[in-house]
Amino acid sequence: MTSDSAVQIIIPAHNESGFLGHCLDAVLAQDYQGAAHVIVVANGCTDDTAARAASFGPALKARGWRLTVAELPEGGKVGALNHGDRLAGEGARIYLDADIQMAPELLSGIAAALATDQPRYAGGRLVVARSESPVSRAYARFWQRLPFVTTGVTGAGLFAVNPAGRARWGAFPGIISDDTFVRLQFSEDERILVNEAYHWPIAEGFSRLVRVRRRQDNGVSEIARLYPELLGNQGHDRPSRGELVRLALRDPIGFSIYAAVAVAVRSGRNRHDWARGR
């Protein structure tokens, strides 16, 4: 298999030296036997993210995989995603945040799910990495039980498309929520959940949870305003009132924190401060 038809793994990374090694270790641990092209786009970094990425070259080469490391002077995930796309070949594309760790069987599962000429979008089973904050742990415990996470393909931190799926849009637009924008290019029937885990870090502490949740909500609102035609692909993954009550009774502490974060977000809904997802 040539590098053009290999699975293309695009990793935007802004000052991610402390996380990128774990991400790439998990990539190397995949049981996938096909060809892969790993593209790390270090954007606006003031640390050694690019050098850290380059240090994985020999190990990836030993697997028969290719590594490309690019450096951009300006930060910005959208710019990094578009640059990664320009460097990628023609195979299926996995867009992977630098702080994500994939379970060993996930890459092969995604590759199998995308092995069709029909447009497809795929992702893994999101597992929130253990947080240092008791508040964040309780929030995550409740959030992970919502239908959007348990049965949907969230796209948070990791999403993948085959070539026919990638043809659904051009360059990534300059918006907040790239993962939501891509997910809504596909109907529920075209989105595939691969039942293999990936670990996703959550924001630490109440105030950071509020900032990140506010940014996420602003991102969804932005898409509704700019791309209303995509809303028909949202699907039916919101919990009913009855489901929320059952979940709240099962975990009253988690629900209380989840609800408190939602109230705090609504009280400051006009703020647009930027926040990382952790």
Rosetta silent file (secondary structure, phi, psi, omega in degrees, C-alpha in Angstrom):
SEQUENCE: MTSDSAVQIIIPAHNESGFLGHCLDAVLAQDYQGAAHVIVVANGCTDDTAARAASFGPALKARGWRLTVAELPEGGKVGALNHGDRLAGEGARIYLDADIQMAPELLSGIAAALATDQPRYAGGRLVVARSESPVSRAYARFWQRLPFVTTGVTGAGLFAVNPAGRARWGAFPGIISDDTFVRLQFSEDERILVNEAYHWPIAEGFSRLVRVRRRQDNGVSEIARLYPELLGNQGHDRPSRGELVRLALRDPIGFSIYAAVAVAVRSGRNRHDWARGR
SCORE:     score description
SCORE:     0.000 S_00000001
   1 L     0.000  130.223 -179.574    0.000    0.000    0.000 S_00000001
   2 L   -78.693  165.964  178.795    1.430    3.391   -0.956 S_00000001
   3 L   -64.931  -25.526  179.072    1.524    6.405    1.380 S_00000001
   4 L   -67.232  -36.843 -178.326   -1.221    7.993   -0.746 S_00000001
   5 L   -96.502   -0.527  177.493   -3.644    5.155    0.040 S_00000001
   6 L   -68.131  159.434  170.371   -2.438    4.676    3.623 S_00000001
   7 E   -63.879  128.546 -178.371   -4.531    5.750    6.580 S_00000001
   8 E  -101.036  118.476 -178.732   -3.680    9.405    7.160 S_00000001
   9 E  -108.655  107.889 -174.301   -3.496   10.388   10.854 S_00000001
  10 E  -103.011  120.484 -175.044   -3.533   14.175   11.189 S_00000001
  11 E  -121.851  100.570  171.843   -2.548   15.555   14.603 S_00000001
  12 E   -74.254  139.528 -174.461   -2.728   19.336   15.182 S_00000001
  13 E  -146.230  116.274  175.770   -0.567   20.236   18.178 S_00000001
  14 L  -115.457  109.222 -179.156   -0.124   23.568   19.961 S_00000001
  15 L    50.537   53.457 -175.907    2.359   23.353   22.861 S_00000001
  16 L  -112.417   24.046 -177.021    1.517   19.683   23.385 S_00000001
  17 H   -56.485  -36.694 -177.849    4.973   18.316   24.204 S_00000001
  18 H   -72.455  -18.841 -178.587    3.750   16.968   27.537 S_00000001
  19 H  -109.543  -29.334 -170.114    0.886   15.006   25.937 S_00000001
  20 H   -61.244  -36.322  179.633    2.078   14.191   22.427 S_00000001
  21 H   -59.875  -43.375  178.519    4.413   11.398   23.491 S_00000001
  22 H   -65.833  -38.426  178.200    1.577    9.461   25.117 S_00000001
  23 H   -61.185  -48.680 -177.211   -0.593   10.041   22.041 S_00000001
  24 H   -73.151  -31.035  172.306    2.067    8.722   19.659 S_00000001
  25 H   -58.531  -42.428  179.142    2.947    5.816   21.957 S_00000001
  26 H   -67.218  -35.691  175.344   -0.704    4.775   21.666 S_00000001
  27 H   -62.156  -45.383 -179.870   -0.545    5.154   17.882 S_00000001
  28 H   -64.322  -27.760 -177.669    2.499    2.878   17.776 S_00000001
  29 L   -82.087    0.598 -178.883    0.705    0.318   19.966 S_00000001
  30 L   -65.889  145.486  177.965   -2.125   -0.139   17.448 S_00000001
  31 L   -86.223    4.358  179.864   -2.673   -3.646   16.114 S_00000001
  32 L   -60.931  131.356 -175.772   -3.419   -2.220   12.650 S_00000001
  33 L  -103.725   -2.576  179.442   -1.364   -4.017   10.000 S_00000001
  34 L   -83.990 -174.581  179.191   -1.892   -1.656    7.070 S_00000001
  35 L   -82.824  150.819  179.637    0.116    1.369    6.012 S_00000001
  36 E  -144.923  148.304  175.872   -0.180    4.661    7.858 S_00000001
  37 E  -124.460  111.784 -179.133    1.023    8.221    7.418 S_00000001
  38 E   -95.730  123.590 -177.377    1.257   10.208   10.657 S_00000001
  39 E  -120.556  112.634  177.266    1.191   13.991   10.153 S_00000001
  40 E  -104.757  123.801  179.253    1.907   16.218   13.155 S_00000001
  41 E  -111.637  100.411  178.288    1.289   19.929   12.595 S_00000001
  42 E   -81.976  115.027 -173.646    2.943   21.933   15.366 S_00000001
  43 E  -117.895  122.894  176.415    1.249   25.332   15.249 S_00000001
  44 L    60.005   31.994 -173.920    2.448   28.419   17.105 S_00000001
  45 L   -80.788  142.513  171.748    4.458   26.331   19.561 S_00000001
  46 L  -114.356    7.062  175.299    6.848   27.790   22.117 S_00000001
  47 L  -115.250 -164.259 -175.591    7.871   24.365   23.434 S_00000001
  48 L   -99.629   36.295  179.493    9.548   21.364   21.793 S_00000001
  49 H   -54.030  -47.550 -177.072    6.374   19.813   20.345 S_00000001
  50 H   -63.351  -44.237  179.363    7.889   19.474   16.858 S_00000001
  51 H   -64.732  -39.149  178.109   11.109   17.899   18.145 S_00000001
  52 H   -61.660  -42.211  177.818    9.107   15.541   20.340 S_00000001
  53 H   -63.580  -45.681 -177.409    7.099   14.462   17.309 S_00000001
  54 H   -61.999  -28.598 -178.651   10.211   13.995   15.171 S_00000001
  55 L   -64.994  -15.872  179.140   11.745   11.720   17.805 S_00000001
  56 L   -88.080   -1.290 -178.541    9.108    9.106   16.911 S_00000001
  57 H   -54.765  -50.820 -178.661   10.347    8.884   13.332 S_00000001
  58 H   -60.564  -41.328 -178.418   12.548    5.773   13.779 S_00000001
  59 H   -67.017  -40.010  177.496    9.862    3.817   15.644 S_00000001
  60 H   -68.022  -39.422  177.900    7.219    4.651   13.049 S_00000001
  61 H   -62.884  -36.799  178.855    9.612    3.811   10.219 S_00000001
  62 H   -62.789  -25.964  176.060   10.297    0.442   11.847 S_00000001
  63 L   -86.105   -3.081 -175.645    6.589   -0.298   11.489 S_00000001
  64 L    82.724   15.811 -179.705    6.717    0.706    7.847 S_00000001
  65 L  -102.139  154.873 -178.142    4.814    3.890    8.592 S_00000001
  66 E  -102.727  143.680  175.747    5.640    7.388    7.440 S_00000001
  67 E  -122.178  131.819  171.122    5.974   10.470    9.645 S_00000001
  68 E  -122.882  127.910  175.788    5.665   14.085    8.535 S_00000001
  69 E  -117.338  123.625  178.930    6.242   16.914   11.016 S_00000001
  70 E  -119.433  146.439  176.744    5.299   20.429    9.958 S_00000001
  71 E  -120.091  130.136  175.205    5.715   23.666   11.892 S_00000001
  72 E  -112.729  137.811 -177.471    3.481   26.694   11.459 S_00000001
  73 L   -68.930  -27.250 -177.536    4.465   30.048   12.978 S_00000001
  74 L  -104.855  143.931  175.052    0.906   30.894   14.009 S_00000001
  75 L   -77.127  169.116  179.440   -1.312   28.992   16.386 S_00000001
  76 L   131.511  118.714 -176.280   -4.814   27.886   15.509 S_00000001
  77 H   -66.223  -39.882 -177.845   -6.319   24.435   15.144 S_00000001
  78 H   -61.092  -44.696  177.615   -8.216   25.186   11.938 S_00000001
  79 H   -61.582  -37.998  178.792   -5.043   26.313   10.185 S_00000001
  80 H   -67.965  -39.836  178.092   -3.257   23.186   11.413 S_00000001
  81 H   -62.967  -44.969 -179.459   -6.060   20.926   10.184 S_00000001
  82 H   -66.135  -37.664  177.927   -6.035   22.507    6.741 S_00000001
  83 H   -67.207  -41.019  176.508   -2.250   22.289    6.518 S_00000001
  84 H   -60.635  -39.775  176.899   -2.396   18.646    7.554 S_00000001
  85 H   -61.566  -38.854  179.516   -4.963   17.995    4.849 S_00000001
  86 H   -66.088  -27.653 -179.698   -2.640   19.533    2.245 S_00000001
  87 H   -87.790  -13.074 -172.970    0.125   17.156    3.325 S_00000001
  88 L   -80.759  157.520  174.347   -2.101   14.076    3.412 S_00000001
  89 L   -87.458 -158.045 -170.844   -2.506   11.409    0.774 S_00000001
  90 L   -94.933   -1.395 -176.738   -5.711    9.953   -0.612 S_00000001
  91 L   -76.368 -177.988  174.429   -6.527    7.400    2.081 S_00000001
  92 L   -58.094  149.760 -176.512   -8.994    7.575    4.935 S_00000001
  93 E  -120.631  131.345  174.152   -8.243   10.408    7.355 S_00000001
  94 E  -112.593  123.410  177.640   -8.239   10.349   11.120 S_00000001
  95 E  -100.915  116.612 -167.004   -8.165   13.728   12.839 S_00000001
  96 E  -128.409  122.968  175.236   -6.651   13.177   16.257 S_00000001
  97 L   -69.888  149.657 -173.458   -6.035   15.645   19.076 S_00000001
  98 L   -72.076   -9.739  178.812   -2.553   15.456   20.565 S_00000001
  99 L  -105.970   16.520 -179.699   -3.845   14.663   24.049 S_00000001
 100 L   -98.184  142.286  173.793   -5.865   11.592   22.999 S_00000001
 101 E  -122.030  120.557 -178.345   -4.815    7.995   23.663 S_00000001
 102 E   -89.890  141.152  170.169   -6.379    5.282   21.502 S_00000001
 103 L   -65.067  152.757 -171.443   -6.953    1.719   22.650 S_00000001
 104 L   -58.784  -26.052 -176.587   -4.824   -0.742   20.605 S_00000001
 105 L   -95.158    0.076 -171.684   -7.706   -2.054   18.476 S_00000001
 106 H   -70.485  -44.066 -176.936   -9.259    1.294   17.582 S_00000001
 107 H   -61.361  -43.610  179.179   -7.303    2.141   14.432 S_00000001
 108 H   -66.071  -35.461  177.370   -7.997   -1.235   12.805 S_00000001
 109 H   -65.920  -41.264  178.106  -11.672   -0.921   13.747 S_00000001
 110 H   -66.377  -43.686  179.674  -11.917    2.530   12.191 S_00000001
 111 H   -59.381  -40.603  178.650  -10.112    1.401    9.040 S_00000001
 112 H   -66.933  -39.811 -179.478  -12.561   -1.480    8.646 S_00000001
 113 H   -65.050  -30.950 -176.479  -15.559    0.795    9.200 S_00000001
 114 L   -93.807    2.451 -177.449  -14.355    3.193    6.517 S_00000001
 115 L   -81.268   68.239  178.756  -13.541    0.500    3.943 S_00000001
 116 L  -153.386  156.352  176.342  -16.416    1.361    1.611 S_00000001
 117 L   -81.197  -10.983  178.852  -17.019    3.604   -1.371 S_00000001
 118 L   -81.892  145.204  179.775  -20.007    5.143    0.414 S_00000001
 119 L   -60.134  127.761 -179.484  -19.395    8.309    2.494 S_00000001
 120 L  -140.366  149.680  176.745  -18.739    7.341    6.090 S_00000001
 121 E  -126.202  135.296 -176.288  -17.752    9.002    9.350 S_00000001
 122 E  -138.912  155.551  176.437  -16.369    6.926   12.217 S_00000001
 123 E  -158.534  172.242 -179.100  -15.168    7.324   15.770 S_00000001
 124 E   -99.240 -176.093  178.475  -14.414    5.358   18.888 S_00000001
 125 E   -87.551  112.552 -175.393  -16.048    4.966   22.283 S_00000001
 126 E   -71.620  129.391  173.200  -15.143    8.032   24.323 S_00000001
 127 E  -125.158  122.996  179.729  -13.826    7.396   27.837 S_00000001
 128 E   -72.770  126.370  177.833  -13.015   10.415   29.969 S_00000001
 129 L   -64.397  150.649 -178.061   -9.506   10.133   31.387 S_00000001
 130 L   -61.255  131.723 -179.532   -9.294   10.265   35.169 S_00000001
 131 L   -98.914  154.323  174.213   -9.263   13.823   36.459 S_00000001
 132 L   -76.831  -23.696 -174.859   -7.474   15.212   39.491 S_00000001
 133 L   -89.993  125.382  175.501  -10.545   17.285   40.368 S_00000001
 134 H   -59.335  -34.756  178.211  -13.424   15.578   42.252 S_00000001
 135 H   -63.428  -45.833 -179.850  -15.808   18.052   40.603 S_00000001
 136 H   -66.508  -37.215  178.464  -14.601   17.096   37.129 S_00000001
 137 H   -63.500  -42.601  179.580  -14.774   13.387   37.958 S_00000001
 138 H   -66.802  -42.591  177.119  -18.391   13.718   39.083 S_00000001
 139 H   -58.858  -48.306 -178.040  -19.294   15.802   36.006 S_00000001
 140 H   -63.269  -39.390 -179.621  -17.625   13.284   33.700 S_00000001
 141 H   -59.039  -42.702  179.231  -19.325   10.341   35.396 S_00000001
 142 H   -74.112  -46.288 -176.521  -22.765   11.827   34.668 S_00000001
 143 H   -58.955  -38.131 -178.062  -21.915   13.216   31.211 S_00000001
 144 L   -67.808  -12.969  179.285  -20.602    9.836   30.016 S_00000001
 145 L   -94.251   -3.634  178.500  -24.024    8.313   30.673 S_00000001
 146 L   -73.503  147.942 -177.540  -25.859   10.692   28.345 S_00000001
 147 H   -56.144  -33.285 -179.771  -27.080    9.178   25.041 S_00000001
 148 H   -56.946  -33.746 -178.844  -24.860   11.531   23.026 S_00000001
 149 H   -92.791  -40.699 -173.404  -21.838    9.748   24.491 S_00000001
 150 H   -74.701  -33.568 -176.953  -23.142    6.210   25.041 S_00000001
 151 L  -121.197  -14.131 -179.360  -24.740    5.646   21.631 S_00000001
 152 L   -90.736  176.905  173.673  -23.550    8.528   19.460 S_00000001
 153 L  -111.527   93.757 -167.647  -20.272    9.199   17.698 S_00000001
 154 L   -65.512  -39.816 -175.621  -19.238   12.353   19.502 S_00000001
 155 L    81.488   -3.628 -178.831  -16.136   13.236   17.490 S_00000001
 156 L   -65.798  113.017  177.203  -14.622   14.930   20.548 S_00000001
 157 L    82.445  -17.838 -177.432  -10.864   14.680   20.133 S_00000001
 158 E  -159.907  123.908  170.238  -11.048   12.023   17.407 S_00000001
 159 E  -150.177  156.977 -174.822  -13.053   11.569   14.228 S_00000001
 160 E  -142.075  149.001  178.365  -12.374    9.848   10.931 S_00000001
 161 E  -139.514  151.249  172.504  -13.733    9.897    7.388 S_00000001
 162 L   -87.620  172.892 -177.290  -13.121    7.894    4.248 S_00000001
 163 H   -55.544  -40.450  178.689  -12.263    9.640    0.934 S_00000001
 164 H   -65.206  -34.331  177.269  -15.920    9.800   -0.135 S_00000001
 165 H   -71.180  -39.034 -179.350  -16.769   11.318    3.236 S_00000001
 166 H   -65.712  -23.511  178.504  -13.951   13.855    3.065 S_00000001
 167 L   -71.270   -6.996 -178.715  -15.386   15.062   -0.239 S_00000001
 168 L   -68.181  -25.621  179.785  -18.414   16.374    1.675 S_00000001
 169 L  -140.922  164.592  179.394  -16.641   19.640    2.533 S_00000001
 170 L   -91.343 -123.996  176.474  -13.694   21.694    1.344 S_00000001
 171 L   -72.069  153.523  173.237  -11.283   23.424    3.691 S_00000001
 172 L   -64.529  129.419  178.355  -12.128   23.558    7.378 S_00000001
 173 L   -76.959  162.111 -179.945  -13.873   26.894    8.002 S_00000001
 174 L   -79.223   73.727 -178.243  -12.704   29.288   10.694 S_00000001
 175 L  -125.611  170.809 -176.867  -15.206   28.174   13.330 S_00000001
 176 L   -72.481  -48.710 -168.078  -15.039   27.037   16.946 S_00000001
 177 L  -106.876   84.336  179.676  -16.300   23.471   16.655 S_00000001
 178 H   -64.213  -37.463 -177.415  -14.533   21.614   13.853 S_00000001
 179 H   -67.706  -40.528  177.082  -15.699   18.225   15.150 S_00000001
 180 H   -65.957  -41.584  178.653  -19.380   19.221   15.187 S_00000001
 181 H   -57.041  -44.170 -178.972  -19.071   20.757   11.719 S_00000001
 182 H   -72.945  -44.401 -178.602  -17.707   17.495   10.326 S_00000001
 183 H   -56.811  -40.080 -177.184  -20.062   15.203   12.246 S_00000001
 184 L   -79.120    0.763  169.377  -23.087   17.071   10.909 S_00000001
 185 L   -74.142  -10.464 -172.102  -21.944   16.537    7.335 S_00000001
 186 L  -125.400  142.840  174.571  -23.221   12.974    7.837 S_00000001
 187 L   -73.614  167.090  177.956  -26.589   11.474    8.670 S_00000001
 188 H   -57.642  -37.626 -178.885  -26.957    9.136   11.639 S_00000001
 189 H   -67.895  -21.005 -178.978  -26.928    6.166    9.262 S_00000001
 190 H   -94.312   -5.829 -179.458  -23.566    7.287    7.882 S_00000001
 191 E   -98.988  127.891 -174.204  -21.923    7.665   11.315 S_00000001
 192 E  -116.968  125.412  174.206  -20.292    4.521   12.689 S_00000001
 193 E   -93.625  115.901  175.375  -19.385    3.942   16.323 S_00000001
 194 E   -88.166  123.290 -172.552  -16.431    1.579   16.640 S_00000001
 195 E   -81.480   56.653  172.472  -16.716   -0.110   20.031 S_00000001
 196 E  -132.152  143.840 -168.660  -13.107    0.455   21.018 S_00000001
 197 E   -83.374  155.178  160.354  -12.090    3.105   23.520 S_00000001
 198 E  -138.933  146.126 -174.321  -10.101    6.268   23.347 S_00000001
 199 E   -99.663  127.081 -171.951   -9.236    8.350   26.379 S_00000001
 200 E  -121.786  124.541 -178.367  -10.180   12.023   26.327 S_00000001
 201 L   -80.402  144.454 -179.789   -9.099   14.497   29.040 S_00000001
 202 L  -108.610  158.772  179.108  -11.670   16.770   30.647 S_00000001
 203 L   -62.437  143.931 -177.102  -11.208   20.275   32.039 S_00000001
 204 L   -93.558  117.812  173.878  -10.013   20.384   35.641 S_00000001
 205 L    93.031  159.067 -173.115  -12.290   22.128   38.130 S_00000001
 206 H   -60.634  -48.317 -174.489  -15.642   23.914   38.038 S_00000001
 207 H   -64.664  -38.036  178.178  -14.529   27.213   36.475 S_00000001
 208 H   -70.530  -37.505  175.083  -12.674   25.490   33.642 S_00000001
 209 H   -58.052  -42.459  179.897  -15.619   23.172   33.032 S_00000001
 210 H   -64.065  -45.467 -179.032  -17.837   26.228   32.657 S_00000001
 211 H   -62.429  -43.129 -178.925  -15.441   27.938   30.236 S_00000001
 212 H   -69.114  -43.940  178.988  -15.076   24.848   28.076 S_00000001
 213 H   -62.846  -37.906  177.826  -18.805   24.043   28.100 S_00000001
 214 H   -63.186  -42.960  178.739  -19.563   27.680   27.187 S_00000001
 215 H   -63.493  -41.112  178.361  -17.150   27.454   24.266 S_00000001
 216 H   -62.274  -44.612  179.324  -18.740   24.183   23.141 S_00000001
 217 H   -64.585  -40.187  176.435  -22.215   25.706   23.287 S_00000001
 218 H   -62.042  -36.289  178.896  -21.026   28.780   21.403 S_00000001
 219 H   -64.902  -42.273  178.148  -19.577   26.473   18.768 S_00000001
 220 H   -65.685  -41.753  178.585  -22.877   24.674   18.270 S_00000001
 221 H   -63.550  -37.743  179.094  -24.742   28.000   18.096 S_00000001
 222 H   -62.887  -42.568  178.607  -22.253   29.276   15.542 S_00000001
 223 H   -65.361  -40.870  178.159  -22.868   26.278   13.296 S_00000001
 224 H   -60.929  -34.290 -179.369  -26.638   26.716   13.643 S_00000001
 225 H   -77.801  -41.968 -173.866  -26.238   30.331   12.539 S_00000001
 226 H   -90.303  -29.495 -175.570  -23.770   29.792    9.689 S_00000001
 227 L  -132.793   60.338 -176.099  -24.761   26.327    8.462 S_00000001
 228 H   -60.393  -24.169 -179.593  -28.447   25.811    9.336 S_00000001
 229 H   -65.656  -19.980 -179.436  -28.746   23.177    6.609 S_00000001
 230 H   -79.553  -16.481 -172.935  -26.582   20.843    8.707 S_00000001
 231 H   -65.134  -21.607  177.550  -28.991   20.770   11.642 S_00000001
 232 H   -65.652  -14.954  179.435  -31.078   18.086    9.974 S_00000001
 233 H   -98.278   10.136 -178.297  -28.264   15.635   10.702 S_00000001
 234 L   -60.212  -37.881 -179.322  -28.222   16.231   14.457 S_00000001
 235 L    87.653 -167.381 -173.492  -30.004   12.974   15.157 S_00000001
 236 L  -124.942   58.218 -177.043  -31.906   11.907   18.253 S_00000001
 237 L  -110.219   14.640  174.265  -29.255   11.677   20.939 S_00000001
 238 L   -87.388  138.811 -179.130  -30.659   14.165   23.448 S_00000001
 239 L   -71.761  144.948  172.703  -32.063   12.585   26.613 S_00000001
 240 L   -74.159  169.051  177.979  -35.765   12.818   27.293 S_00000001
 241 H   -60.599  -39.886  178.809  -36.970   14.317   30.558 S_00000001
 242 H   -62.795  -41.776  178.023  -37.654   10.810   31.848 S_00000001
 243 H   -63.133  -41.598  178.491  -34.128    9.675   30.979 S_00000001
 244 H   -61.806  -41.980  178.819  -32.651   12.691   32.749 S_00000001
 245 H   -61.868  -44.915  179.703  -34.690   11.932   35.859 S_00000001
 246 H   -62.643  -42.129  179.010  -33.509    8.309   35.869 S_00000001
 247 H   -66.481  -38.338  179.076  -29.893    9.379   35.407 S_00000001
 248 H   -65.284  -40.250  178.189  -30.229   11.998   38.136 S_00000001
 249 H   -67.079  -32.533  179.618  -31.627    9.459   40.587 S_00000001
 250 H   -72.210  -33.426 -176.586  -28.800    7.090   39.756 S_00000001
 251 L  -143.385   76.151 -176.084  -26.128    9.751   40.336 S_00000001
 252 H   -63.814  -33.905  179.489  -27.522   12.792   42.202 S_00000001
 253 H   -68.855  -47.303  178.110  -24.087   14.287   42.896 S_00000001
 254 H   -59.931  -42.390  178.909  -22.987   14.017   39.275 S_00000001
 255 H   -64.081  -40.927 -179.034  -26.281   15.461   38.084 S_00000001
 256 H   -60.715  -42.099  179.820  -26.053   18.362   40.541 S_00000001
 257 H   -71.190  -42.037  177.423  -22.620   19.349   39.253 S_00000001
 258 H   -58.648  -44.523 -179.724  -23.650   18.856   35.630 S_00000001
 259 H   -67.412  -38.862  179.588  -26.713   21.054   36.212 S_00000001
 260 H   -63.920  -39.801  176.631  -24.674   23.693   38.074 S_00000001
 261 H   -62.986  -43.963 -179.866  -22.256   23.929   35.161 S_00000001
 262 H   -61.734  -41.026  179.168  -25.176   24.300   32.729 S_00000001
 263 H   -65.253  -43.616  179.306  -26.698   27.093   34.831 S_00000001
 264 H   -63.106  -36.990  177.644  -23.345   28.904   35.048 S_00000001
 265 H   -64.296  -45.775 -179.041  -22.932   28.622   31.281 S_00000001
 266 H   -64.766  -33.552 -179.154  -26.375   30.091   30.647 S_00000001
 267 H   -69.563  -19.121  178.231  -25.711   32.955   33.058 S_00000001
 268 L  -125.554   35.556 -171.426  -22.723   33.996   30.958 S_00000001
 269 L   -63.179  -19.565 -179.280  -23.905   32.862   27.538 S_00000001
 270 L   -87.520   -3.418  177.204  -22.745   36.063   25.804 S_00000001
 271 L   -80.951  146.255 -177.962  -19.125   35.553   26.780 S_00000001
 272 L  -129.691   38.794  179.703  -16.822   34.139   24.121 S_00000001
 273 L   -70.671  142.989 -178.138  -13.625   33.466   26.054 S_00000001
 274 L   -80.191  147.411  176.535  -11.422   30.767   24.561 S_00000001
 275 L  -152.620  139.716  171.884  -10.695   27.595   26.515 S_00000001
 276 L   -66.542  164.250  176.840   -8.912   24.337   25.858 S_00000001
 277 L   -79.534    8.543  176.276  -10.909   21.153   26.200 S_00000001
 278 L  -148.394    0.000    0.000   -8.955   20.290   29.348 S_00000001
